Amino acid sequence: MRLNRTTTSLLLTAGLVSAGCIPKQKPSASAASSVAPEPSASSETAANPSGPAPAMEKSLAQHFAGSFSLGIAMEAFYLEQWGALTASTFNRLTAENAMKLGQIQKMKGKYDFEAADALANFAREHSMKMTGHAIVWYRETPTWFAGGSPEEVSERLKQHAAVMIERYADVTDNWDVLNEGISDTDSKMYRDASEGSKLYGALGDKLPAVAFQVAEEAVKATGKDIDLYYNDYNMWQTVKLDKALKMAKGLKDAGIRIDGIGAQAHWNMTSPTADQLQTMIDKIVAAGLKVKISELDVSVYSNDDWGNEVWEKERPFDDALAQAQAARYKELFEIFVKNAQHITSVTIWGMSDNKTWLDSFPTKRNNYPLLFDDNDKPKPAYFALFEVASPAQ
Ligand code: GLA
């Protein structure tokens, strides 16, 4: 899938996507009843809104504990609705938006840690680890932050990394240092100012080195073992991955720490193929880097025409589609388990189909990419993951 971010950009600007507030025109979770399903129950009859995970022998996170940790992207304002389900299904949290610069320090010197702290406290209370997301992301860089001389901008970045990495050092085991810093234009290495990166506008090609260097210093100051990642979409595409690996080699050659590549994994029913994924993993590993699957969701639309911006017509999430998606999730996790030695974590990008950014990207259209349905009931994909053989812890 070739991601074109124009639509998201508009929605982000309007504060809609990042606030996660484009609900579906569908029954809300709170309207559903509350009975835990048996493992064999179909998603049609199962109901478990907002409660703990369905009664399986083990939680999904425990099922994969011998392979990798299993994470969920979460907003603090969903903890009331999804806290129990989160704690009983997953053992890792990513702040969907709360740790981004635009949320933490939208205005100079005015820090807002409330949502990030709420998520971190939840993780602490439930012995979950967090993925820090993200120190630098071009979409969440306030204008004030990127103004001034390169030295001033580097210093600001240093302070920001130090504040974030220190504050959550006890609960995070890795950070996305740079998110989406590589250009989608094949001939161009980095996402530059014309593609929306104000920090690239300020620091140019030095941006990755500055970002990873200040993050490394901040980690050292904590005395903790916190891995530093580059994170991006379409990492399975050869040209884009090669650029990311070239950047990583440049950092390592300069003595700057980078530990891994996060493959965002906004995928669909057919793309990427199993072979493409295996090649992606092999290349990252050959470069001496760890792999994480950082933002997994499986769109049910595979026939969009990205070149012409013509989107596949909305389809109902019928049983056949649910079963096909379950098989696809199973296929993906089989690949992850096969490569578990190199994969540190797998994070699902959202709890239920009722709230997914894919309802508005690349166009407004109901999508069903997650493990729980519109009423927070486990889907066939959820149950299929228990069929993936994963070694005991
Ligand atoms: C990117 C970012 C995420 C999130 C998604 C859209 O993948 O890395 O933090 O904003 O876009 O939900």
Residues whose N, C-alpha, C, O or C-beta is under 5 A from the ligand:
A	BS01	GLA	E96 N179 W357
